[in-house]
Each structure stands twice: as structure tokens, then as C-alpha cells.
Amino acid sequence: MITDCHIHIQPVEMFKPAALEAMKKKRANFDQIVEFCRSPRAFLKHLDAAGVDRAVLINYVAPEVIGFTPEVNPFVANYVKEDPKRLIPCGSIHPRHTKNVLADVEQVLRLGIRMIKIHPPHQLLFPNDYLNGVKELEIIYRAAEANGIPVMFHTGTSIFPGARNKFGDPVYVDDVAVDFPKLKILLAHGANIGDTARDGSTRDVELAYDMFGSSGRPLVLIMGIGTYHDGESGSKLGKNTAYVFELEDVRICHLGDLGHVPTPEQVEDLSGVDVLLAPVGGNSTIGAAAAAETVSLLEPKLVIPMHYQTPADKADLEPLDRFLKEISAQSAFEERQPKLTITRTTLPHETKVQVLDYKGAG
């Protein structure tokens, strides 16, 4: 299943004249965008033509810069009624414009809004301004955390008149990740935010990147799960990030330099993985026994071992056969392949180890 997690279907009538003019200059297909914003049926046909199964429809409150009022929430809730299984509503609460933040949170929940958008450059605030007296922002985060609703942050710049790009620095999301550890965070425009945000993925939080190619089509949604490079909570080798991403309805996890068996909380975050790339050679990562235990906990369909000793690079690592013995898959070495093509339909029904040929010393 392909899901585009960032489509701006918004009430065009709310745009301020300057914002609307900027949109017209930047979008050659402006008339088509207007049609889609007004007709969910036309937009669904567009999704069909593009081969996209679902779309998250982004809306947010930003009266000063764009003109959007809280009415964007009932707008998108009504729009998605055309096909609730394919159209996913994203709404917003502006912490500086709400008169009753608890009532506004209740409305968002009642409308069935499934994601909240914070747009710092357009809402003219920092993501961590709850530390500077904006207590409404803390209430929004607490409510989203308690109800399992993801919060998408616009990170990076904006071309709209009146926007203030200083608010878009992703470093200010770091406080949010620390102070609300169970909050599901999505950083929008991840391709444009540099290393600051990617460094933040080493936090022990659920953090995802929303990335797009030059064509405007979604590439992949990547989630980073904070783990450690050693078995002592990072005190020796520091932190590690396990990355989970989904392509063509196949959920893939790269464990990186994982140095310990995942905790129950991490197992939950990594659940549903189809393909697992796992280090098995020990030394600075988990070895054969811990890797076998990790496979048993995550129950992937396909396991691709990595980071082990080979004739081309005799580093101080355990050989592959030690892991294969631990997992009772000794025949996997003889069935190794130079490359692998995976689709949802070709995944094995039970856990299988697939060894890939190495190409030489790295």
C-alpha cells in the first residue's frame, strides 16, 4: 500500500491575497490544485491515476501568514467523508489563538482528526515555546501523546510572505522529543533540514521523516528508533538508531550498530517488520546469540545478516556460520544470492535467513 503522507488539500477561499498570489506563481497546475481542494472525487481520481492508495490531507491554523482559521478542521473532516479509508485528515490548533484549548482539543478528537500539524514559520512560534509560557502548546502535545495522535512539524523554510524561517529550525523539536517521549513526531520536508534533524533521531523516541523527491512524489517515510551501540545504555559506545521504512507495502528495518537485545518497548516500536537487516558478528554490535534472540523477538519474514567476518575482511568479528547455527539455518549460506528483489507477495510465510554475497573488503 502506498500512502502519500503530505498533501495540502485546504480551503482555498481562506488564503490571504498575498499568500494566494505566491501560490499561483509557484504552482503551474494551480487551477488543478483548486479543483482538488473543492472536489474530493476529482482528487480521488488523481490518486488512482498516480497509483496512490491513501493520502494524508494537511491543514493547519495560521491566520497571520496564510489566513487559515480553526475552520480548517471541520473543512477537512467533511472532505474526507467521501472516502474515509483513503483520505486521512490532518488538522491543527494554534496555541496563541485558541480561547479554550481543552475544548479545541475535544473538537479535534470528535471530528476524527488523525494527525496534528504544527507549522512554526507560519504560526510564528517555536515548537518548544511551552518552555516560554505558551502552556497551550504543552496541552496540545499532552493530548496528542495520550491519544496516540502523531504531530507533524514543518521544518525548514517557507516562501510565503510574512513567514519567519527562524522558527523552522528542527533543533527546537529536540525539547519536544525529550519532554514528551511517547509523542509520535513527524518532521516534514526532511530532505531539506540537514543534519540537525537527523542527529535528533538518536533520541529514544518515535521520530519519522517525511521526504519528497524533486517530482513532488513521496519517496519514503522513515522512522528512527533510539537504541544503543552497546549493552550498557550507551555508556561505552554511545547511541544507535534503528531505522524502519516502508516501501511498496514491505516494512524494512535496518538495525545499524545495535549493541543489545531490544527492550520490550523497542520491540513494540519495531513490530510488524517484514525484512530485518541485523548485525551478527559481535565486537562493537550484537553477536550471534543476541542476534538470534532479536530475530525471535521481532519475528520478521526475512532476515539479512550483516557485519560479520568474511575472507575479504578478517576484522575481529564472529563468522557468519556461528549465527546460522544459532538460528538453525545452516543451509542459508549455500543459498546465498548476489542481490535480492522483494515484494509483498514473495515474502516467505515463516522466518527465513537470506545471505547476500559480499563484494570485497569495505
TORKOL-4160 file (C-alpha; in steps of 0.2 Angstrom, whole numbers, padded with zeros to 4 digits, m for minus):
362
<pt num="1" X="0000" Y="0000" Z="0000"/>
<pt num="2" X="0006" Y="0017" Z="m0005"/>
<pt num="3" X="0002" Y="0032" Z="0007"/>
<pt num="4" X="0006" Y="0050" Z="0002"/>
<pt num="5" X="0008" Y="0057" Z="0020"/>
<pt num="6" X="0009" Y="0076" Z="0014"/>
<pt num="7" X="m0005" Y="0083" Z="0003"/>
<pt num="8" X="m0011" Y="0101" Z="0005"/>
<pt num="9" X="m0030" Y="0100" Z="0002"/>
<pt num="10" X="m0036" Y="0116" Z="0010"/>
<pt num="11" X="m0050" Y="0129" Z="0009"/>
<pt num="12" X="m0043" Y="0140" Z="m0005"/>
<pt num="13" X="m0056" Y="0153" Z="0000"/>
<pt num="14" X="m0046" Y="0156" Z="0016"/>
<pt num="15" X="m0030" Y="0161" Z="0008"/>
<pt num="16" X="m0024" Y="0179" Z="0011"/>
<pt num="17" X="m0022" Y="0188" Z="m0006"/>
<pt num="18" X="m0003" Y="0189" Z="m0004"/>
<pt num="19" X="m0002" Y="0170" Z="0000"/>
<pt num="20" X="m0013" Y="0166" Z="m0014"/>
<pt num="21" X="m0003" Y="0176" Z="m0026"/>
<pt num="22" X="0013" Y="0167" Z="m0020"/>
<pt num="23" X="0004" Y="0150" Z="m0023"/>
<pt num="24" X="m0001" Y="0155" Z="m0041"/>
<pt num="25" X="0017" Y="0160" Z="m0045"/>
<pt num="26" X="0025" Y="0143" Z="m0039"/>
<pt num="27" X="0012" Y="0131" Z="m0045"/>
<pt num="28" X="0010" Y="0129" Z="m0064"/>
<pt num="29" X="m0005" Y="0117" Z="m0060"/>
<pt num="30" X="m0014" Y="0130" Z="m0049"/>
<pt num="31" X="m0031" Y="0128" Z="m0057"/>
<pt num="32" X="m0030" Y="0109" Z="m0054"/>
<pt num="33" X="m0025" Y="0111" Z="m0036"/>
<pt num="34" X="m0040" Y="0122" Z="m0034"/>
<pt num="35" X="m0051" Y="0109" Z="m0042"/>
<pt num="36" X="m0044" Y="0095" Z="m0030"/>
<pt num="37" X="m0047" Y="0106" Z="m0015"/>
<pt num="38" X="m0065" Y="0108" Z="m0019"/>
<pt num="39" X="m0069" Y="0091" Z="m0026"/>
<pt num="40" X="m0064" Y="0075" Z="m0016"/>
<pt num="41" X="m0070" Y="0065" Z="m0031"/>
<pt num="42" X="m0058" Y="0073" Z="m0043"/>
<pt num="43" X="m0044" Y="0071" Z="m0030"/>
<pt num="44" X="m0048" Y="0053" Z="m0028"/>
<pt num="45" X="m0047" Y="0050" Z="m0047"/>
<pt num="46" X="m0030" Y="0059" Z="m0047"/>
<pt num="47" X="m0024" Y="0047" Z="m0033"/>
<pt num="48" X="m0030" Y="0032" Z="m0044"/>
<pt num="49" X="m0020" Y="0039" Z="m0059"/>
<pt num="50" X="m0004" Y="0041" Z="m0048"/>
<pt num="51" X="m0006" Y="0024" Z="m0041"/>
<pt num="52" X="m0008" Y="0030" Z="m0023"/>
<pt num="53" X="m0019" Y="0021" Z="m0011"/>
<pt num="54" X="m0021" Y="0034" Z="0003"/>
<pt num="55" X="m0017" Y="0052" Z="0007"/>
<pt num="56" X="m0015" Y="0062" Z="0022"/>
<pt num="57" X="m0023" Y="0079" Z="0020"/>
<pt num="58" X="m0013" Y="0093" Z="0028"/>
<pt num="59" X="m0022" Y="0108" Z="0036"/>
<pt num="60" X="m0016" Y="0120" Z="0050"/>
<pt num="61" X="m0022" Y="0136" Z="0058"/>
<pt num="62" X="m0011" Y="0151" Z="0053"/>
<pt num="63" X="m0022" Y="0167" Z="0051"/>
<pt num="64" X="m0007" Y="0180" Z="0051"/>
<pt num="65" X="0003" Y="0172" Z="0037"/>
<pt num="66" X="m0009" Y="0161" Z="0026"/>
<pt num="67" X="m0026" Y="0166" Z="0033"/>
<pt num="68" X="m0031" Y="0149" Z="0039"/>
<pt num="69" X="m0043" Y="0149" Z="0054"/>
<pt num="70" X="m0049" Y="0135" Z="0065"/>
<pt num="71" X="m0062" Y="0131" Z="0052"/>
<pt num="72" X="m0049" Y="0121" Z="0043"/>
<pt num="73" X="m0053" Y="0107" Z="0055"/>
<pt num="74" X="m0072" Y="0104" Z="0050"/>
<pt num="75" X="m0067" Y="0108" Z="0032"/>
<pt num="76" X="m0055" Y="0093" Z="0031"/>
<pt num="77" X="m0066" Y="0082" Z="0042"/>
<pt num="78" X="m0080" Y="0085" Z="0030"/>
<pt num="79" X="m0069" Y="0082" Z="0015"/>
<pt num="80" X="m0063" Y="0065" Z="0020"/>
<pt num="81" X="m0081" Y="0058" Z="0021"/>
<pt num="82" X="m0080" Y="0055" Z="0003"/>
<pt num="83" X="m0069" Y="0040" Z="0006"/>
<pt num="84" X="m0063" Y="0039" Z="0025"/>
<pt num="85" X="m0052" Y="0023" Z="0021"/>
<pt num="86" X="m0042" Y="0033" Z="0008"/>
<pt num="87" X="m0042" Y="0051" Z="0014"/>
<pt num="88" X="m0034" Y="0054" Z="0031"/>
<pt num="89" X="m0037" Y="0071" Z="0040"/>
<pt num="90" X="m0024" Y="0081" Z="0047"/>
<pt num="91" X="m0029" Y="0097" Z="0057"/>
<pt num="92" X="m0022" Y="0109" Z="0069"/>
<pt num="93" X="m0024" Y="0120" Z="0085"/>
<pt num="94" X="m0015" Y="0137" Z="0086"/>
<pt num="95" X="m0009" Y="0138" Z="0104"/>
<pt num="96" X="m0009" Y="0158" Z="0103"/>
<pt num="97" X="m0026" Y="0159" Z="0095"/>
<pt num="98" X="m0036" Y="0146" Z="0105"/>
<pt num="99" X="m0048" Y="0153" Z="0118"/>
<pt num="100" X="m0051" Y="0137" Z="0126"/>
<pt num="101" X="m0038" Y="0124" Z="0121"/>
<pt num="102" X="m0046" Y="0109" Z="0130"/>
<pt num="103" X="m0062" Y="0112" Z="0121"/>
<pt num="104" X="m0052" Y="0114" Z="0104"/>
<pt num="105" X="m0043" Y="0098" Z="0108"/>
<pt num="106" X="m0060" Y="0089" Z="0111"/>
<pt num="107" X="m0067" Y="0096" Z="0095"/>
<pt num="108" X="m0052" Y="0089" Z="0085"/>
<pt num="109" X="m0054" Y="0072" Z="0093"/>
<pt num="110" X="m0073" Y="0072" Z="0090"/>
<pt num="111" X="m0070" Y="0077" Z="0071"/>
<pt num="112" X="m0059" Y="0062" Z="0069"/>
<pt num="113" X="m0043" Y="0071" Z="0065"/>
<pt num="114" X="m0029" Y="0059" Z="0065"/>
<pt num="115" X="m0014" Y="0070" Z="0064"/>
<pt num="116" X="m0010" Y="0087" Z="0071"/>
<pt num="117" X="0001" Y="0100" Z="0061"/>
<pt num="118" X="0012" Y="0112" Z="0069"/>
<pt num="119" X="0019" Y="0125" Z="0056"/>
<pt num="120" X="0031" Y="0136" Z="0066"/>
<pt num="121" X="0036" Y="0148" Z="0052"/>
<pt num="122" X="0018" Y="0151" Z="0048"/>
<pt num="123" X="0011" Y="0150" Z="0066"/>
<pt num="124" X="0026" Y="0161" Z="0071"/>
<pt num="125" X="0031" Y="0151" Z="0086"/>
<pt num="126" X="0045" Y="0139" Z="0091"/>
<pt num="127" X="0040" Y="0121" Z="0094"/>
<pt num="128" X="0046" Y="0122" Z="0112"/>
<pt num="129" X="0038" Y="0138" Z="0116"/>
<pt num="130" X="0029" Y="0129" Z="0130"/>
<pt num="131" X="0045" Y="0132" Z="0139"/>
<pt num="132" X="0042" Y="0151" Z="0136"/>
<pt num="133" X="0025" Y="0152" Z="0144"/>
<pt num="134" X="0014" Y="0145" Z="0129"/>
<pt num="135" X="0006" Y="0132" Z="0140"/>
<pt num="136" X="m0007" Y="0129" Z="0127"/>
<pt num="137" X="0006" Y="0121" Z="0117"/>
<pt num="138" X="0010" Y="0109" Z="0131"/>
<pt num="139" X="m0008" Y="0104" Z="0132"/>
<pt num="140" X="m0009" Y="0100" Z="0114"/>
<pt num="141" X="0006" Y="0089" Z="0115"/>
<pt num="142" X="0000" Y="0080" Z="0130"/>
<pt num="143" X="m0017" Y="0077" Z="0122"/>
<pt num="144" X="m0009" Y="0070" Z="0106"/>
<pt num="145" X="0003" Y="0059" Z="0116"/>
<pt num="146" X="m0011" Y="0052" Z="0127"/>
<pt num="147" X="m0022" Y="0049" Z="0112"/>
<pt num="148" X="m0009" Y="0042" Z="0100"/>
<pt num="149" X="m0010" Y="0056" Z="0088"/>
<pt num="150" X="0005" Y="0060" Z="0078"/>
<pt num="151" X="0011" Y="0078" Z="0077"/>
<pt num="152" X="0019" Y="0084" Z="0061"/>
<pt num="153" X="0031" Y="0098" Z="0062"/>
<pt num="154" X="0035" Y="0109" Z="0047"/>
<pt num="155" X="0054" Y="0110" Z="0047"/>
<pt num="156" X="0065" Y="0121" Z="0035"/>
<pt num="157" X="0060" Y="0137" Z="0026"/>
<pt num="158" X="0044" Y="0144" Z="0018"/>
<pt num="159" X="0042" Y="0156" Z="0003"/>
<pt num="160" X="0026" Y="0164" Z="0009"/>
<pt num="161" X="0025" Y="0182" Z="0013"/>
<pt num="162" X="0026" Y="0185" Z="0032"/>
<pt num="163" X="0033" Y="0168" Z="0036"/>
<pt num="164" X="0048" Y="0168" Z="0048"/>
<pt num="165" X="0060" Y="0154" Z="0044"/>
<pt num="166" X="0070" Y="0155" Z="0061"/>
<pt num="167" X="0055" Y="0146" Z="0069"/>
<pt num="168" X="0058" Y="0131" Z="0056"/>
<pt num="169" X="0075" Y="0125" Z="0064"/>
<pt num="170" X="0072" Y="0107" Z="0069"/>
<pt num="171" X="0083" Y="0109" Z="0084"/>
<pt num="172" X="0069" Y="0116" Z="0093"/>
<pt num="173" X="0059" Y="0099" Z="0091"/>
<pt num="174" X="0073" Y="0091" Z="0102"/>
<pt num="175" X="0065" Y="0098" Z="0118"/>
<pt num="176" X="0048" Y="0091" Z="0112"/>
<pt num="177" X="0056" Y="0074" Z="0109"/>
<pt num="178" X="0064" Y="0074" Z="0127"/>
<pt num="179" X="0049" Y="0081" Z="0136"/>
<pt num="180" X="0036" Y="0071" Z="0128"/>
<pt num="181" X="0044" Y="0054" Z="0125"/>
<pt num="182" X="0029" Y="0044" Z="0119"/>
<pt num="183" X="0024" Y="0058" Z="0107"/>
<pt num="184" X="0024" Y="0052" Z="0089"/>
<pt num="185" X="0034" Y="0065" Z="0079"/>
<pt num="186" X="0035" Y="0068" Z="0060"/>
<pt num="187" X="0047" Y="0080" Z="0053"/>
<pt num="188" X="0040" Y="0087" Z="0037"/>
<pt num="189" X="0052" Y="0091" Z="0022"/>
<pt num="190" X="0066" Y="0080" Z="0029"/>
<pt num="191" X="0076" Y="0081" Z="0013"/>
<pt num="192" X="0079" Y="0100" Z="0017"/>
<pt num="193" X="0083" Y="0101" Z="0035"/>
<pt num="194" X="0101" Y="0094" Z="0035"/>
<pt num="195" X="0110" Y="0085" Z="0049"/>
<pt num="196" X="0102" Y="0094" Z="0064"/>
<pt num="197" X="0086" Y="0084" Z="0062"/>
<pt num="198" X="0094" Y="0068" Z="0058"/>
<pt num="199" X="0105" Y="0069" Z="0073"/>
<pt num="200" X="0090" Y="0070" Z="0083"/>
<pt num="201" X="0084" Y="0053" Z="0078"/>
<pt num="202" X="0096" Y="0046" Z="0091"/>
<pt num="203" X="0084" Y="0050" Z="0104"/>
<pt num="204" X="0074" Y="0036" Z="0112"/>
<pt num="205" X="0058" Y="0042" Z="0104"/>
<pt num="206" X="0047" Y="0038" Z="0089"/>
<pt num="207" X="0053" Y="0050" Z="0076"/>
<pt num="208" X="0049" Y="0050" Z="0057"/>
<pt num="209" X="0055" Y="0060" Z="0042"/>
<pt num="210" X="0043" Y="0065" Z="0028"/>
<pt num="211" X="0053" Y="0066" Z="0012"/>
<pt num="212" X="0049" Y="0070" Z="m0006"/>
<pt num="213" X="0059" Y="0069" Z="m0022"/>
<pt num="214" X="0060" Y="0083" Z="m0035"/>
<pt num="215" X="0045" Y="0077" Z="m0044"/>
<pt num="216" X="0034" Y="0081" Z="m0028"/>
<pt num="217" X="0030" Y="0062" Z="m0026"/>
<pt num="218" X="0033" Y="0054" Z="m0010"/>
<pt num="219" X="0049" Y="0043" Z="m0008"/>
<pt num="220" X="0048" Y="0035" Z="0009"/>
<pt num="221" X="0043" Y="0038" Z="0027"/>
<pt num="222" X="0057" Y="0034" Z="0038"/>
<pt num="223" X="0056" Y="0031" Z="0057"/>
<pt num="224" X="0071" Y="0031" Z="0068"/>
<pt num="225" X="0070" Y="0021" Z="0085"/>
<pt num="226" X="0083" Y="0026" Z="0098"/>
<pt num="227" X="0094" Y="0011" Z="0104"/>
<pt num="228" X="0112" Y="0010" Z="0110"/>
<pt num="229" X="0128" Y="0004" Z="0102"/>
<pt num="230" X="0132" Y="m0006" Z="0117"/>
<pt num="231" X="0124" Y="m0016" Z="0131"/>
<pt num="232" X="0126" Y="m0003" Z="0144"/>
<pt num="233" X="0114" Y="0011" Z="0139"/>
<pt num="234" X="0127" Y="0019" Z="0128"/>
<pt num="235" X="0140" Y="0022" Z="0142"/>
<pt num="236" X="0154" Y="0014" Z="0131"/>
<pt num="237" X="0150" Y="0017" Z="0113"/>
<pt num="238" X="0135" Y="0029" Z="0113"/>
<pt num="239" X="0119" Y="0029" Z="0104"/>
<pt num="240" X="0112" Y="0019" Z="0089"/>
<pt num="241" X="0097" Y="0022" Z="0078"/>
<pt num="242" X="0087" Y="0008" Z="0071"/>
<pt num="243" X="0078" Y="0014" Z="0055"/>
<pt num="244" X="0061" Y="0007" Z="0049"/>
<pt num="245" X="0054" Y="0012" Z="0032"/>
<pt num="246" X="0040" Y="0005" Z="0021"/>
<pt num="247" X="0041" Y="0003" Z="0003"/>
<pt num="248" X="0028" Y="m0005" Z="m0008"/>
<pt num="249" X="0019" Y="m0012" Z="0007"/>
<pt num="250" X="0035" Y="m0020" Z="0013"/>
<pt num="251" X="0041" Y="m0015" Z="0031"/>
<pt num="252" X="0060" Y="m0015" Z="0032"/>
<pt num="253" X="0071" Y="m0012" Z="0047"/>
<pt num="254" X="0090" Y="m0009" Z="0047"/>
<pt num="255" X="0096" Y="m0011" Z="0065"/>
<pt num="256" X="0113" Y="m0002" Z="0062"/>
<pt num="257" X="0126" Y="m0005" Z="0075"/>
<pt num="258" X="0114" Y="m0012" Z="0088"/>
<pt num="259" X="0123" Y="m0017" Z="0103"/>
<pt num="260" X="0110" Y="m0025" Z="0114"/>
<pt num="261" X="0094" Y="m0036" Z="0113"/>
<pt num="262" X="0079" Y="m0024" Z="0110"/>
<pt num="263" X="0069" Y="m0019" Z="0126"/>
<pt num="264" X="0050" Y="m0023" Z="0126"/>
<pt num="265" X="0047" Y="m0005" Z="0122"/>
<pt num="266" X="0058" Y="m0006" Z="0107"/>
<pt num="267" X="0051" Y="m0022" Z="0101"/>
<pt num="268" X="0034" Y="m0014" Z="0101"/>
<pt num="269" X="0041" Y="0000" Z="0091"/>
<pt num="270" X="0049" Y="m0012" Z="0079"/>
<pt num="271" X="0034" Y="m0023" Z="0077"/>
<pt num="272" X="0027" Y="m0029" Z="0060"/>
<pt num="273" X="0044" Y="m0029" Z="0052"/>
<pt num="274" X="0045" Y="m0040" Z="0036"/>
<pt num="275" X="0063" Y="m0038" Z="0032"/>
<pt num="276" X="0077" Y="m0037" Z="0045"/>
<pt num="277" X="0095" Y="m0032" Z="0042"/>
<pt num="278" X="0104" Y="m0037" Z="0058"/>
<pt num="279" X="0122" Y="m0036" Z="0063"/>
<pt num="280" X="0128" Y="m0054" Z="0069"/>
<pt num="281" X="0146" Y="m0053" Z="0071"/>
<pt num="282" X="0148" Y="m0045" Z="0088"/>
<pt num="283" X="0163" Y="m0035" Z="0094"/>
<pt num="284" X="0155" Y="m0017" Z="0093"/>
<pt num="285" X="0137" Y="m0024" Z="0089"/>
<pt num="286" X="0127" Y="m0039" Z="0095"/>
<pt num="287" X="0134" Y="m0056" Z="0091"/>
<pt num="288" X="0127" Y="m0072" Z="0085"/>
<pt num="289" X="0117" Y="m0077" Z="0101"/>
<pt num="290" X="0110" Y="m0059" Z="0104"/>
<pt num="291" X="0106" Y="m0058" Z="0085"/>
<pt num="292" X="0096" Y="m0074" Z="0086"/>
<pt num="293" X="0086" Y="m0068" Z="0101"/>
<pt num="294" X="0082" Y="m0052" Z="0092"/>
<pt num="295" X="0076" Y="m0061" Z="0077"/>
<pt num="296" X="0065" Y="m0072" Z="0089"/>
<pt num="297" X="0058" Y="m0056" Z="0097"/>
<pt num="298" X="0054" Y="m0047" Z="0081"/>
<pt num="299" X="0048" Y="m0062" Z="0070"/>
<pt num="300" X="0052" Y="m0054" Z="0053"/>
<pt num="301" X="0048" Y="m0064" Z="0037"/>
<pt num="302" X="0066" Y="m0062" Z="0030"/>
<pt num="303" X="0082" Y="m0059" Z="0039"/>
<pt num="304" X="0098" Y="m0052" Z="0030"/>
<pt num="305" X="0113" Y="m0054" Z="0041"/>
<pt num="306" X="0127" Y="m0041" Z="0041"/>
<pt num="307" X="0143" Y="m0036" Z="0050"/>
<pt num="308" X="0152" Y="m0052" Z="0051"/>
<pt num="309" X="0169" Y="m0059" Z="0047"/>
<pt num="310" X="0172" Y="m0064" Z="0028"/>
<pt num="311" X="0188" Y="m0069" Z="0019"/>
<pt num="312" X="0189" Y="m0052" Z="0011"/>
<pt num="313" X="0189" Y="m0043" Z="0028"/>
<pt num="314" X="0195" Y="m0053" Z="0043"/>
<pt num="315" X="0190" Y="m0040" Z="0056"/>
<pt num="316" X="0188" Y="m0045" Z="0074"/>
<pt num="317" X="0171" Y="m0052" Z="0071"/>
<pt num="318" X="0162" Y="m0068" Z="0073"/>
<pt num="319" X="0160" Y="m0078" Z="0057"/>
<pt num="320" X="0143" Y="m0080" Z="0049"/>
<pt num="321" X="0141" Y="m0098" Z="0052"/>
<pt num="322" X="0140" Y="m0095" Z="0071"/>
<pt num="323" X="0124" Y="m0085" Z="0069"/>
<pt num="324" X="0117" Y="m0098" Z="0056"/>
<pt num="325" X="0120" Y="m0112" Z="0069"/>
<pt num="326" X="0111" Y="m0102" Z="0082"/>
<pt num="327" X="0096" Y="m0099" Z="0072"/>
<pt num="328" X="0096" Y="m0117" Z="0064"/>
<pt num="329" X="0098" Y="m0110" Z="0046"/>
<pt num="330" X="0115" Y="m0118" Z="0041"/>
<pt num="331" X="0109" Y="m0121" Z="0023"/>
<pt num="332" X="0107" Y="m0102" Z="0021"/>
<pt num="333" X="0125" Y="m0100" Z="0016"/>
<pt num="334" X="0123" Y="m0112" Z="0001"/>
<pt num="335" X="0108" Y="m0102" Z="m0004"/>
<pt num="336" X="0116" Y="m0085" Z="m0004"/>
<pt num="337" X="0112" Y="m0073" Z="m0018"/>
<pt num="338" X="0121" Y="m0058" Z="m0026"/>
<pt num="339" X="0106" Y="m0047" Z="m0025"/>
<pt num="340" X="0088" Y="m0048" Z="m0019"/>
<pt num="341" X="0071" Y="m0042" Z="m0026"/>
<pt num="342" X="0057" Y="m0042" Z="m0013"/>
<pt num="343" X="0039" Y="m0039" Z="m0015"/>
<pt num="344" X="0024" Y="m0042" Z="m0003"/>
<pt num="345" X="0019" Y="m0057" Z="m0012"/>
<pt num="346" X="0036" Y="m0065" Z="m0012"/>
<pt num="347" X="0039" Y="m0064" Z="0006"/>
<pt num="348" X="0041" Y="m0081" Z="0015"/>
<pt num="349" X="0027" Y="m0086" Z="0027"/>
<pt num="350" X="0039" Y="m0091" Z="0040"/>
<pt num="351" X="0056" Y="m0083" Z="0046"/>
<pt num="352" X="0069" Y="m0086" Z="0033"/>
<pt num="353" X="0088" Y="m0081" Z="0033"/>
<pt num="354" X="0094" Y="m0074" Z="0016"/>
<pt num="355" X="0113" Y="m0072" Z="0015"/>
<pt num="356" X="0119" Y="m0059" Z="0002"/>
<pt num="357" X="0136" Y="m0061" Z="m0007"/>
<pt num="358" X="0149" Y="m0049" Z="m0001"/>
<pt num="359" X="0159" Y="m0039" Z="m0015"/>
<pt num="360" X="0176" Y="m0037" Z="m0006"/>
<pt num="361" X="0184" Y="m0028" Z="0008"/>
<pt num="362" X="0175" Y="m0012" Z="0014"/>
